[in-house]
Amino acid sequence: MKNQVTTKIDALKNQATSQEEFMNQLAQLDEQGQANPELLDQVNGGVSVNQMPFPVLGLWLDPQNLPF
Amino acid sequence: MSSLLCPSSIAKPGAALFGVQTAAGQIEYLEQPIIVDQTFVDKARQGRAPEERFRFASNCAKSGCGHWDSGQSGCSLVGKVVDAMNRKAAETLGACAIRTNCRWYHQEGALACASCDEVVRNVRIQATTV
């Protein structure tokens, strides 16, 4: 069984009249998942040398099950 | 052997979109990765950071990445993630479109997968005013 996201993306693909339109629609997909900003700071990830966007890898934890 | 894929890539043309963060904050994995292009990246940057909404994979940069451990010849980040999450490996792994070529899975096996679905990658872009 396909998961909901795959189903949604399949629908976008089927509705799009071109690859460009599909990419545009896909780029706007936002399931509103939120990461805890404090936890985002805990692990600094993907640090590339001499690159302007400096990424930070964050961990999302269920607030109900925080280990601390 | 072809290059292993970093499952924590930024959104860039040629990257493989392989998961979407759900409202619950976890990742739903696509059955097939979607290679994104410049159109996608440009549009996605207009909204919430794409790295907070999606998961992307691209070729592991190895020594070009700050997480590369040349002594171990591997990614040091996945070990941190596994330690931080402290999760047990599942007996049966869920479907993942990049697993067979995933750097993290290659190094940590199912332990990496156990933590992966709660990882998002956040890019903080420095304000650049010229």
N, CA and C atoms of all chains as a GROMACS GRO file, in nm:
protein
  594
    1MET      N    1   0.085  -0.120   0.000
    1MET     CA    2   0.000   0.000   0.000
    1MET      C    3   0.089   0.125   0.000
    2LYS      N    4   0.054   0.219  -0.083
    2LYS     CA    5   0.134   0.341  -0.090
    2LYS      C    6   0.107   0.429   0.031
    3ASN      N    7   0.212   0.496   0.078
    3ASN     CA    8   0.189   0.589   0.187
    3ASN      C    9   0.126   0.717   0.133
    4GLN      N   10   0.080   0.800   0.225
    4GLN     CA   11   0.003   0.919   0.185
    4GLN      C   12   0.086   1.015   0.102
    5VAL      N   13   0.212   1.029   0.140
    5VAL     CA   14   0.297   1.124   0.068
    5VAL      C   15   0.319   1.078  -0.076
    6THR      N   16   0.346   0.951  -0.091
    6THR     CA   17   0.366   0.898  -0.226
    6THR      C   18   0.240   0.917  -0.310
    7THR      N   19   0.126   0.893  -0.249
    7THR     CA   20   0.000   0.912  -0.320
    7THR      C   21  -0.018   1.057  -0.361
    8LYS      N   22   0.017   1.146  -0.270
    8LYS     CA   23   0.004   1.290  -0.299
    8LYS      C   24   0.098   1.332  -0.412
    9ILE      N   25   0.219   1.280  -0.407
    9ILE     CA   26   0.316   1.316  -0.511
    9ILE      C   27   0.275   1.256  -0.646
   10ASP      N   28   0.224   1.135  -0.642
   10ASP     CA   29   0.174   1.075  -0.768
   10ASP      C   30   0.065   1.161  -0.828
   11ALA      N   31  -0.022   1.214  -0.742
   11ALA     CA   32  -0.130   1.299  -0.791
   11ALA      C   33  -0.075   1.426  -0.854
   12LEU      N   34   0.025   1.485  -0.790
   12LEU     CA   35   0.088   1.606  -0.846
   12LEU      C   36   0.147   1.575  -0.984
   13LYS      N   37   0.209   1.461  -0.993
   13LYS     CA   38   0.273   1.423  -1.120
   13LYS      C   39   0.169   1.404  -1.229
   14ASN      N   40   0.059   1.342  -1.193
   14ASN     CA   41  -0.046   1.316  -1.292
   14ASN      C   42  -0.115   1.444  -1.337
   15GLN      N   43  -0.126   1.540  -1.245
   15GLN     CA   44  -0.195   1.665  -1.278
   15GLN      C   45  -0.106   1.760  -1.356
   16ALA      N   46   0.024   1.747  -1.338
   16ALA     CA   47   0.115   1.842  -1.402
   16ALA      C   48   0.121   1.818  -1.552
   17THR      N   49   0.128   1.927  -1.625
   17THR     CA   50   0.132   1.915  -1.771
   17THR      C   51   0.275   1.915  -1.824
   18SER      N   52   0.369   1.940  -1.735
   18SER     CA   53   0.509   1.938  -1.776
   18SER      C   54   0.596   1.906  -1.656
   19GLN      N   55   0.720   1.870  -1.682
   19GLN     CA   56   0.814   1.843  -1.573
   19GLN      C   57   0.836   1.968  -1.489
   20GLU      N   58   0.841   2.083  -1.555
   20GLU     CA   59   0.862   2.209  -1.483
   20GLU      C   60   0.747   2.235  -1.386
   21GLU      N   61   0.626   2.211  -1.434
   21GLU     CA   62   0.510   2.233  -1.347
   21GLU      C   63   0.512   2.135  -1.229
   22PHE      N   64   0.551   2.011  -1.258
   22PHE     CA   65   0.560   1.912  -1.150
   22PHE      C   66   0.662   1.956  -1.045
   23MET      N   67   0.777   2.002  -1.091
   23MET     CA   68   0.880   2.046  -0.997
   23MET      C   69   0.831   2.165  -0.914
   24ASN      N   70   0.760   2.255  -0.979
   24ASN     CA   71   0.705   2.371  -0.908
   24ASN      C   72   0.605   2.329  -0.800
   25GLN      N   73   0.518   2.238  -0.838
   25GLN     CA   74   0.415   2.192  -0.743
   25GLN      C   75   0.479   2.114  -0.629
   26LEU      N   76   0.572   2.029  -0.665
   26LEU     CA   77   0.639   1.946  -0.564
   26LEU      C   78   0.714   2.034  -0.464
   27ALA      N   79   0.775   2.138  -0.515
   27ALA     CA   80   0.854   2.226  -0.428
   27ALA      C   81   0.768   2.297  -0.325
   28GLN      N   82   0.640   2.306  -0.352
   28GLN     CA   83   0.550   2.375  -0.259
   28GLN      C   84   0.487   2.280  -0.157
   29LEU      N   85   0.518   2.152  -0.172
   29LEU     CA   86   0.463   2.055  -0.077
   29LEU      C   87   0.518   2.081   0.062
   30ASP      N   88   0.429   2.096   0.157
   30ASP     CA   89   0.472   2.120   0.294
   30ASP      C   90   0.370   2.056   0.387
   31GLU      N   91   0.412   1.948   0.448
   31GLU     CA   92   0.322   1.876   0.539
   31GLU      C   93   0.321   1.938   0.678
   32GLN      N   94   0.392   2.049   0.692
   32GLN     CA   95   0.394   2.126   0.816
   32GLN      C   96   0.460   2.052   0.932
   33GLY      N   97   0.549   1.962   0.897
   33GLY     CA   98   0.625   1.896   1.003
   33GLY      C   99   0.718   1.997   1.070
   34GLN      N  100   0.722   1.994   1.200
   34GLN     CA  101   0.803   2.092   1.272
   34GLN      C  102   0.912   2.023   1.353
   35ALA      N  103   1.027   2.077   1.347
   35ALA     CA  104   1.136   2.028   1.431
   35ALA      C  105   1.151   2.123   1.550
   36ASN      N  106   1.190   2.068   1.660
   36ASN     CA  107   1.215   2.148   1.778
   36ASN      C  108   1.342   2.230   1.756
   37PRO      N  109   1.334   2.364   1.756
   37PRO     CA  110   1.451   2.445   1.724
   37PRO      C  111   1.567   2.422   1.819
   38GLU      N  112   1.538   2.390   1.943
   38GLU     CA  113   1.648   2.365   2.037
   38GLU      C  114   1.724   2.239   1.998
   39LEU      N  115   1.649   2.141   1.955
   39LEU     CA  116   1.713   2.016   1.917
   39LEU      C  117   1.787   2.029   1.784
   40LEU      N  118   1.740   2.122   1.703
   40LEU     CA  119   1.809   2.144   1.576
   40LEU      C  120   1.953   2.186   1.598
   41ASP      N  121   1.977   2.248   1.713
   41ASP     CA  122   2.111   2.296   1.742
   41ASP      C  123   2.203   2.190   1.800
   42GLN      N  124   2.147   2.077   1.835
   42GLN     CA  125   2.227   1.979   1.908
   42GLN      C  126   2.332   1.908   1.823
   43VAL      N  127   2.300   1.886   1.701
   43VAL     CA  128   2.396   1.819   1.615
   43VAL      C  129   2.421   1.906   1.493
   44ASN      N  130   2.542   1.945   1.480
   44ASN     CA  131   2.579   2.033   1.371
   44ASN      C  132   2.620   1.946   1.253
   45GLY      N  133   2.542   1.950   1.147
   45GLY     CA  134   2.564   1.852   1.042
   45GLY      C  135   2.600   1.908   0.907
   46GLY      N  136   2.660   1.825   0.828
   46GLY     CA  137   2.687   1.856   0.688
   46GLY      C  138   2.773   1.978   0.669
   47VAL      N  139   2.868   1.998   0.755
   47VAL     CA  140   2.949   2.119   0.746
   47VAL      C  141   3.044   2.108   0.628
   48SER      N  142   3.015   2.185   0.528
   48SER     CA  143   3.102   2.185   0.412
   48SER      C  144   3.200   2.300   0.423
   49VAL      N  145   3.316   2.275   0.375
   49VAL     CA  146   3.422   2.375   0.388
   49VAL      C  147   3.400   2.486   0.286
   50ASN      N  148   3.408   2.608   0.333
   50ASN     CA  149   3.403   2.725   0.245
   50ASN      C  150   3.273   2.735   0.164
   51GLN      N  151   3.163   2.694   0.224
   51GLN     CA  152   3.037   2.709   0.154
   51GLN      C  153   2.947   2.801   0.234
   52MET      N  154   2.879   2.888   0.165
   52MET     CA  155   2.800   2.990   0.233
   52MET      C  156   2.683   2.934   0.313
   53PRO      N  157   2.596   2.851   0.253
   53PRO     CA  158   2.490   2.799   0.339
   53PRO      C  159   2.554   2.702   0.436
   54PHE      N  160   2.550   2.732   0.563
   54PHE     CA  161   2.610   2.636   0.655
   54PHE      C  162   2.499   2.558   0.723
   55PRO      N  163   2.495   2.432   0.693
   55PRO     CA  164   2.383   2.351   0.736
   55PRO      C  165   2.395   2.302   0.880
   56VAL      N  166   2.285   2.281   0.937
   56VAL     CA  167   2.280   2.226   1.071
   56VAL      C  168   2.186   2.107   1.068
   57LEU      N  169   2.233   1.994   1.111
   57LEU     CA  170   2.145   1.880   1.114
   57LEU      C  171   2.070   1.880   1.245
   58GLY      N  172   1.943   1.862   1.238
   58GLY     CA  173   1.863   1.862   1.359
   58GLY      C  174   1.794   1.730   1.380
   59LEU      N  175   1.765   1.703   1.500
   59LEU     CA  176   1.694   1.581   1.533
   59LEU      C  177   1.555   1.619   1.579
   60TRP      N  178   1.458   1.552   1.527
   60TRP     CA  179   1.323   1.573   1.577
   60TRP      C  180   1.292   1.466   1.678
   61LEU      N  181   1.252   1.506   1.794
   61LEU     CA  182   1.214   1.408   1.896
   61LEU      C  183   1.070   1.433   1.937
   62ASP      N  184   1.000   1.326   1.961
   62ASP     CA  185   0.865   1.336   2.010
   62ASP      C  186   0.871   1.397   2.152
   63PRO      N  187   0.805   1.514   2.172
   63PRO     CA  188   0.813   1.578   2.302
   63PRO      C  189   0.762   1.490   2.416
   64GLN      N  190   0.677   1.392   2.380
   64GLN     CA  191   0.624   1.304   2.483
   64GLN      C  192   0.731   1.204   2.529
   65ASN      N  193   0.832   1.186   2.447
   65ASN     CA  194   0.928   1.081   2.479
   65ASN      C  195   1.070   1.133   2.490
   66LEU      N  196   1.083   1.259   2.527
   66LEU     CA  197   1.216   1.314   2.541
   66LEU      C  198   1.294   1.240   2.650
   67PRO      N  199   1.418   1.208   2.624
   67PRO     CA  200   1.495   1.131   2.722
   67PRO      C  201   1.548   1.216   2.836
   68PHE      N  202   1.515   1.344   2.835
   68PHE     CA  203   1.565   1.429   2.944
   68PHE      C  204   1.454   1.521   2.992
   69MET      N  205   3.317   0.060  -0.727
   69MET     CA  206   3.192   0.083  -0.655
   69MET      C  207   3.148   0.227  -0.676
   70SER      N  208   3.020   0.246  -0.704
   70SER     CA  209   2.973   0.382  -0.722
   70SER      C  210   2.973   0.454  -0.589
   71SER      N  211   2.971   0.587  -0.595
   71SER     CA  212   2.978   0.668  -0.474
   71SER      C  213   2.857   0.642  -0.386
   72LEU      N  214   2.881   0.637  -0.257
   72LEU     CA  215   2.771   0.623  -0.163
   72LEU      C  216   2.699   0.758  -0.151
   73LEU      N  217   2.573   0.750  -0.109
   73LEU     CA  218   2.492   0.871  -0.101
   73LEU      C  219   2.482   0.922   0.042
   74CYS      N  220   2.498   1.051   0.056
   74CYS     CA  221   2.475   1.116   0.185
   74CYS      C  222   2.324   1.138   0.199
   75PRO      N  223   2.261   1.086   0.303
   75PRO     CA  224   2.116   1.101   0.319
   75PRO      C  225   2.077   1.232   0.386
   76SER      N  226   2.173   1.319   0.403
   76SER     CA  227   2.147   1.446   0.468
   76SER      C  228   2.196   1.562   0.381
   77SER      N  229   2.168   1.548   0.254
   77SER     CA  230   2.214   1.649   0.158
   77SER      C  231   2.125   1.773   0.162
   78ILE      N  232   2.179   1.882   0.115
   78ILE     CA  233   2.096   2.001   0.095
   78ILE      C  234   2.018   1.986  -0.035
   79ALA      N  235   1.918   2.071  -0.051
   79ALA     CA  236   1.842   2.074  -0.176
   79ALA      C  237   1.927   2.141  -0.282
   80LYS      N  238   1.959   2.068  -0.385
   80LYS     CA  239   2.037   2.125  -0.495
   80LYS      C  240   2.003   2.047  -0.621
   81PRO      N  241   2.021   2.108  -0.735
   81PRO     CA  242   1.989   2.036  -0.860
   81PRO      C  243   2.067   1.905  -0.867
   82GLY      N  244   1.995   1.799  -0.898
   82GLY     CA  245   2.058   1.668  -0.908
   82GLY      C  246   2.045   1.584  -0.782
   83ALA      N  247   2.006   1.649  -0.672
   83ALA     CA  248   1.986   1.573  -0.548
   83ALA      C  249   1.862   1.486  -0.561
   84ALA      N  250   1.861   1.376  -0.487
   84ALA     CA  251   1.748   1.284  -0.491
   84ALA      C  252   1.658   1.308  -0.371
   85LEU      N  253   1.536   1.351  -0.397
   85LEU     CA  254   1.439   1.368  -0.290
   85LEU      C  255   1.388   1.227  -0.256
   86PHE      N  256   1.406   1.186  -0.133
   86PHE     CA  257   1.365   1.049  -0.099
   86PHE      C  258   1.272   1.041   0.020
   87GLY      N  259   1.242   1.155   0.082
   87GLY     CA  260   1.150   1.153   0.194
   87GLY      C  261   1.086   1.288   0.217
   88VAL      N  262   0.972   1.286   0.282
   88VAL     CA  263   0.899   1.408   0.314
   88VAL      C  264   0.867   1.405   0.462
   89GLN      N  265   0.892   1.517   0.528
   89GLN     CA  266   0.861   1.523   0.670
   89GLN      C  267   0.712   1.542   0.689
   90THR      N  268   0.653   1.458   0.771
   90THR     CA  269   0.509   1.466   0.795
   90THR      C  270   0.478   1.564   0.906
   91ALA      N  271   0.350   1.589   0.924
   91ALA     CA  272   0.308   1.681   1.030
   91ALA      C  273   0.352   1.629   1.166
   92ALA      N  274   0.369   1.499   1.179
   92ALA     CA  275   0.413   1.441   1.306
   92ALA      C  276   0.563   1.458   1.326
   93GLY      N  277   0.630   1.510   1.224
   93GLY     CA  278   0.773   1.536   1.237
   93GLY      C  279   0.860   1.422   1.190
   94GLN      N  280   0.798   1.312   1.150
   94GLN     CA  281   0.878   1.201   1.102
   94GLN      C  282   0.882   1.200   0.950
   95ILE      N  283   0.963   1.112   0.899
   95ILE     CA  284   0.983   1.108   0.755
   95ILE      C  285   0.903   0.996   0.691
   96GLU      N  286   0.831   1.030   0.586
   96GLU     CA  287   0.770   0.927   0.502
   96GLU      C  288   0.858   0.913   0.380
   97TYR      N  289   0.898   0.792   0.354
   97TYR     CA  290   0.993   0.767   0.245
   97TYR      C  291   0.919   0.740   0.114
   98LEU      N  292   0.973   0.793   0.008
   98LEU     CA  293   0.914   0.770  -0.124
   98LEU      C  294   0.956   0.633  -0.175
   99GLU      N  295   0.872   0.576  -0.257
   99GLU     CA  296   0.906   0.445  -0.314
   99GLU      C  297   1.020   0.459  -0.414
  100GLN      N  298   1.020   0.570  -0.484
  100GLN     CA  299   1.126   0.598  -0.579
  100GLN      C  300   1.178   0.739  -0.553
  101PRO      N  301   1.307   0.759  -0.552
  101PRO     CA  302   1.357   0.895  -0.532
  101PRO      C  303   1.324   0.981  -0.654
  102ILE      N  304   1.310   1.109  -0.629
  102ILE     CA  305   1.284   1.204  -0.738
  102ILE      C  306   1.405   1.297  -0.749
  103ILE      N  307   1.464   1.300  -0.865
  103ILE     CA  308   1.578   1.390  -0.886
  103ILE      C  309   1.524   1.531  -0.907
  104VAL      N  310   1.563   1.620  -0.820
  104VAL     CA  311   1.511   1.756  -0.830
  104VAL      C  312   1.601   1.841  -0.920
  105ASP      N  313   1.542   1.946  -0.974
  105ASP     CA  314   1.617   2.032  -1.065
  105ASP      C  315   1.620   2.176  -1.012
  106GLN      N  316   1.675   2.265  -1.092
  106GLN     CA  317   1.689   2.404  -1.050
  106GLN      C  318   1.552   2.467  -1.025
  107THR      N  319   1.454   2.432  -1.107
  107THR     CA  320   1.319   2.485  -1.088
  107THR      C  321   1.267   2.452  -0.949
  108PHE      N  322   1.285   2.326  -0.912
  108PHE     CA  323   1.242   2.283  -0.778
  108PHE      C  324   1.315   2.363  -0.670
  109VAL      N  325   1.443   2.371  -0.682
  109VAL     CA  326   1.523   2.437  -0.578
  109VAL      C  327   1.483   2.584  -0.565
  110ASP      N  328   1.469   2.651  -0.678
  110ASP     CA  329   1.433   2.792  -0.674
  110ASP      C  330   1.297   2.812  -0.607
  111LYS      N  331   1.202   2.731  -0.646
  111LYS     CA  332   1.067   2.744  -0.589
  111LYS      C  333   1.065   2.706  -0.442
  112ALA      N  334   1.134   2.598  -0.409
  112ALA     CA  335   1.134   2.551  -0.270
  112ALA      C  336   1.196   2.653  -0.177
  113ARG      N  337   1.295   2.726  -0.225
  113ARG     CA  338   1.362   2.825  -0.141
  113ARG      C  339   1.271   2.944  -0.109
  114GLN      N  340   1.161   2.956  -0.182
  114GLN     CA  341   1.069   3.067  -0.155
  114GLN      C  342   0.981   3.038  -0.033
  115GLY      N  343   0.975   2.911   0.004
  115GLY     CA  344   0.893   2.875   0.121
  115GLY      C  345   0.979   2.836   0.238
  116ARG      N  346   0.923   2.758   0.325
  116ARG     CA  347   1.000   2.709   0.440
  116ARG      C  348   1.118   2.629   0.389
  117ALA      N  349   1.228   2.636   0.458
  117ALA     CA  350   1.351   2.571   0.410
  117ALA      C  351   1.321   2.428   0.364
  118PRO      N  352   1.357   2.398   0.240
  118PRO     CA  353   1.326   2.264   0.188
  118PRO      C  354   1.388   2.152   0.270
  119GLU      N  355   1.501   2.180   0.334
  119GLU     CA  356   1.566   2.077   0.414
  119GLU      C  357   1.488   2.047   0.541
  120GLU      N  358   1.394   2.134   0.575
  120GLU     CA  359   1.309   2.106   0.692
  120GLU      C  360   1.182   2.034   0.651
  121ARG      N  361   1.157   2.030   0.520
  121ARG     CA  362   1.034   1.967   0.472
  121ARG      C  363   1.060   1.834   0.404
  122PHE      N  364   1.180   1.824   0.344
  122PHE     CA  365   1.212   1.707   0.263
  122PHE      C  366   1.344   1.647   0.309
  123ARG      N  367   1.371   1.528   0.262
  123ARG     CA  368   1.504   1.469   0.278
  123ARG      C  369   1.564   1.449   0.139
  124PHE      N  370   1.689   1.488   0.128
  124PHE     CA  371   1.759   1.477   0.001
  124PHE      C  372   1.885   1.393   0.018
  125ALA      N  373   1.921   1.326  -0.088
  125ALA     CA  374   2.046   1.251  -0.089
  125ALA      C  375   2.128   1.294  -0.210
  126SER      N  376   2.257   1.299  -0.190
  126SER     CA  377   2.346   1.323  -0.303
  126SER      C  378   2.479   1.254  -0.272
  127ASN      N  379   2.566   1.250  -0.370
  127ASN     CA  380   2.691   1.178  -0.352
  127ASN      C  381   2.767   1.228  -0.229
  128CYS      N  382   2.816   1.134  -0.152
  128CYS     CA  383   2.897   1.169  -0.034
  128CYS      C  384   3.020   1.245  -0.080
  129ALA      N  385   3.041   1.362  -0.018
  129ALA     CA  386   3.153   1.446  -0.059
  129ALA      C  387   3.285   1.402   0.002
  130LYS      N  388   3.278   1.304   0.091
  130LYS     CA  389   3.398   1.253   0.158
  130LYS      C  390   3.480   1.368   0.218
  131SER      N  391   3.604   1.384   0.176
  131SER     CA  392   3.691   1.482   0.240
  131SER      C  393   3.647   1.626   0.213
  132GLY      N  394   3.549   1.645   0.127
  132GLY     CA  395   3.497   1.779   0.101
  132GLY      C  396   3.393   1.820   0.203
  133CYS      N  397   3.363   1.732   0.296
  133CYS     CA  398   3.262   1.760   0.399
  133CYS      C  399   3.329   1.763   0.535
  134GLY      N  400   3.283   1.854   0.618
  134GLY     CA  401   3.340   1.867   0.751
  134GLY      C  402   3.317   1.747   0.840
  135HIS      N  403   3.227   1.660   0.803
  135HIS     CA  404   3.200   1.542   0.885
  135HIS      C  405   3.283   1.421   0.843
  136TRP      N  406   3.362   1.436   0.740
  136TRP     CA  407   3.442   1.321   0.696
  136TRP      C  408   3.555   1.296   0.796
  137ASP      N  409   3.564   1.173   0.838
  137ASP     CA  410   3.671   1.133   0.929
  137ASP      C  411   3.774   1.057   0.846
  138SER      N  412   3.883   1.124   0.815
  138SER     CA  413   3.981   1.062   0.725
  138SER      C  414   4.049   0.943   0.793
  139GLY      N  415   4.057   0.947   0.925
  139GLY     CA  416   4.118   0.836   0.996
  139GLY      C  417   4.036   0.709   0.983
  140GLN      N  418   3.906   0.725   0.993
  140GLN     CA  419   3.815   0.611   0.983
  140GLN      C  420   3.766   0.590   0.839
  141SER      N  421   3.799   0.683   0.753
  141SER     CA  422   3.748   0.680   0.616
  141SER      C  423   3.595   0.664   0.616
  142GLY      N  424   3.531   0.750   0.691
  142GLY     CA  425   3.386   0.742   0.697
  142GLY      C  426   3.325   0.871   0.748
  143CYS      N  427   3.193   0.871   0.751
  143CYS     CA  428   3.117   0.987   0.799
  143CYS      C  429   3.108   0.982   0.952
  144SER      N  430   3.148   1.090   1.016
  144SER     CA  431   3.143   1.092   1.162
  144SER      C  432   3.004   1.129   1.213
  145LEU      N  433   2.924   1.186   1.126
  145LEU     CA  434   2.794   1.235   1.170
  145LEU      C  435   2.698   1.122   1.206
  146VAL      N  436   2.698   1.016   1.127
  146VAL     CA  437   2.600   0.910   1.153
  146VAL      C  438   2.621   0.849   1.291
  147GLY      N  439   2.744   0.839   1.334
  147GLY     CA  440   2.771   0.787   1.469
  147GLY      C  441   2.711   0.877   1.575
  148LYS      N  442   2.722   1.008   1.552
  148LYS     CA  443   2.663   1.103   1.648
  148LYS      C  444   2.511   1.089   1.652
  149VAL      N  445   2.454   1.073   1.534
  149VAL     CA  446   2.308   1.060   1.526
  149VAL      C  447   2.262   0.933   1.597
  150VAL      N  448   2.330   0.824   1.571
  150VAL     CA  449   2.292   0.696   1.634
  150VAL      C  450   2.305   0.708   1.786
  151ASP      N  451   2.414   0.769   1.831
  151ASP     CA  452   2.435   0.784   1.976
  151ASP      C  453   2.328   0.875   2.037
  152ALA      N  454   2.298   0.985   1.967
  152ALA     CA  455   2.203   1.081   2.021
  152ALA      C  456   2.062   1.022   2.030
  153MET      N  457   2.026   0.945   1.929
  153MET     CA  458   1.891   0.889   1.927
  153MET      C  459   1.880   0.766   2.016
  154ASN      N  460   1.989   0.691   2.027
  154ASN     CA  461   1.993   0.572   2.114
  154ASN      C  462   1.875   0.478   2.087
  155ARG      N  463   1.855   0.446   1.962
  155ARG     CA  464   1.743   0.360   1.926
  155ARG      C  465   1.793   0.220   1.890
  156LYS      N  466   1.706   0.125   1.908
  156LYS     CA  467   1.740  -0.011   1.869
  156LYS      C  468   1.708  -0.032   1.722
  157ALA      N  469   1.787  -0.116   1.659
  157ALA     CA  470   1.763  -0.146   1.518
  157ALA      C  471   1.638  -0.231   1.505
  158ALA      N  472   1.557  -0.196   1.407
  158ALA     CA  473   1.436  -0.274   1.383
  158ALA      C  474   1.473  -0.406   1.314
  159GLU      N  475   1.397  -0.509   1.346
  159GLU     CA  476   1.423  -0.638   1.281
  159GLU      C  477   1.388  -0.632   1.134
  160THR      N  478   1.282  -0.560   1.106
  160THR     CA  479   1.242  -0.544   0.966
  160THR      C  480   1.250  -0.397   0.931
  161LEU      N  481   1.329  -0.367   0.833
  161LEU     CA  482   1.346  -0.228   0.794
  161LEU      C  483   1.236  -0.185   0.698
  162GLY      N  484   1.191  -0.061   0.718
  162GLY     CA  485   1.094  -0.005   0.625
  162GLY      C  486   1.158   0.022   0.491
  163ALA      N  487   1.074   0.041   0.391
  163ALA     CA  488   1.126   0.065   0.257
  163ALA      C  489   1.200   0.198   0.252
  164CYS      N  490   1.310   0.200   0.186
  164CYS     CA  491   1.385   0.324   0.164
  164CYS      C  492   1.449   0.315   0.028
  165ALA      N  493   1.427   0.419  -0.050
  165ALA     CA  494   1.470   0.415  -0.190
  165ALA      C  495   1.621   0.428  -0.207
  166ILE      N  496   1.691   0.472  -0.105
  166ILE     CA  497   1.836   0.493  -0.122
  166ILE      C  498   1.921   0.399  -0.037
  167ARG      N  499   1.856   0.312   0.038
  167ARG     CA  500   1.931   0.234   0.138
  167ARG      C  501   2.053   0.162   0.080
  168THR      N  502   2.035   0.101  -0.034
  168THR     CA  503   2.144   0.017  -0.087
  168THR      C  504   2.270   0.098  -0.115
  169ASN      N  505   2.253   0.228  -0.136
  169ASN     CA  506   2.370   0.312  -0.163
  169ASN      C  507   2.394   0.416  -0.054
  170CYS      N  508   2.329   0.399   0.058
  170CYS     CA  509   2.334   0.501   0.163
  170CYS      C  510   2.464   0.492   0.245
  171ARG      N  511   2.532   0.603   0.257
  171ARG     CA  512   2.655   0.610   0.337
  171ARG      C  513   2.627   0.568   0.481
  172TRP      N  514   2.522   0.620   0.538
  172TRP     CA  515   2.492   0.591   0.679
  172TRP      C  516   2.462   0.443   0.699
  173TYR      N  517   2.381   0.386   0.610
  173TYR     CA  518   2.348   0.243   0.621
  173TYR      C  519   2.473   0.159   0.598
  174HIS      N  520   2.555   0.202   0.507
  174HIS     CA  521   2.678   0.130   0.476
  174HIS      C  522   2.766   0.122   0.601
  175GLN      N  523   2.766   0.229   0.682
  175GLN     CA  524   2.851   0.232   0.799
  175GLN      C  525   2.787   0.171   0.923
  176GLU      N  526   2.662   0.202   0.947
  176GLU     CA  527   2.599   0.165   1.075
  176GLU      C  528   2.488   0.062   1.059
  177GLY      N  529   2.456   0.025   0.937
  177GLY     CA  530   2.352  -0.075   0.916
  177GLY      C  531   2.217  -0.028   0.965
  178ALA      N  532   2.142  -0.121   1.022
  178ALA     CA  533   2.004  -0.092   1.062
  178ALA      C  534   1.995   0.013   1.173
  179LEU      N  535   2.102   0.031   1.248
  179LEU     CA  536   2.100   0.135   1.352
  179LEU      C  537   2.081   0.273   1.290
  180ALA      N  538   2.143   0.293   1.175
  180ALA     CA  539   2.127   0.422   1.106
  180ALA      C  540   1.982   0.441   1.064
  181CYS      N  541   1.922   0.336   1.012
  181CYS     CA  542   1.783   0.345   0.968
  181CYS      C  543   1.689   0.373   1.085
  182ALA      N  544   1.723   0.320   1.202
  182ALA     CA  545   1.637   0.337   1.319
  182ALA      C  546   1.625   0.483   1.359
  183SER      N  547   1.728   0.560   1.332
  183SER     CA  548   1.727   0.700   1.371
  183SER      C  549   1.693   0.793   1.255
  184CYS      N  550   1.707   0.744   1.138
  184CYS     CA  551   1.698   0.830   1.019
  184CYS      C  552   1.564   0.899   1.003
  185ASP      N  553   1.457   0.832   1.042
  185ASP     CA  554   1.326   0.892   1.014
  185ASP      C  555   1.292   1.007   1.107
  186GLU      N  556   1.379   1.037   1.200
  186GLU     CA  557   1.353   1.152   1.286
  186GLU      C  558   1.456   1.262   1.265
  187VAL      N  559   1.528   1.247   1.158
  187VAL     CA  560   1.632   1.345   1.130
  187VAL      C  561   1.583   1.442   1.023
  188VAL      N  562   1.598   1.565   1.051
  188VAL     CA  563   1.576   1.664   0.947
  188VAL      C  564   1.702   1.748   0.937
  189ARG      N  565   1.717   1.806   0.826
  189ARG     CA  566   1.837   1.883   0.806
  189ARG      C  567   1.797   2.028   0.784
  190ASN      N  568   1.852   2.110   0.865
  190ASN     CA  569   1.814   2.250   0.862
  190ASN      C  570   1.929   2.333   0.807
  191VAL      N  571   1.899   2.414   0.712
  191VAL     CA  572   2.002   2.500   0.656
  191VAL      C  573   1.978   2.643   0.702
  192ARG      N  574   2.076   2.697   0.762
  192ARG     CA  575   2.066   2.838   0.800
  192ARG      C  576   2.153   2.916   0.704
  193ILE      N  577   2.088   2.991   0.625
  193ILE     CA  578   2.161   3.067   0.526
  193ILE      C  579   2.197   3.203   0.583
  194GLN      N  580   2.322   3.231   0.579
  194GLN     CA  581   2.367   3.359   0.631
  194GLN      C  582   2.308   3.471   0.547
  195ALA      N  583   2.263   3.572   0.615
  195ALA     CA  584   2.210   3.687   0.544
  195ALA      C  585   2.326   3.754   0.470
  196THR      N  586   2.307   3.768   0.344
  196THR     CA  587   2.414   3.831   0.266
  196THR      C  588   2.358   3.955   0.199
  197THR      N  589   2.394   4.066   0.253
  197THR     CA  590   2.351   4.191   0.192
  197THR      C  591   2.473   4.259   0.132
  198VAL      N  592   2.465   4.283   0.007
  198VAL     CA  593   2.578   4.342  -0.063
  198VAL      C  594   2.552   4.491  -0.081
   0.00000   0.00000   0.00000
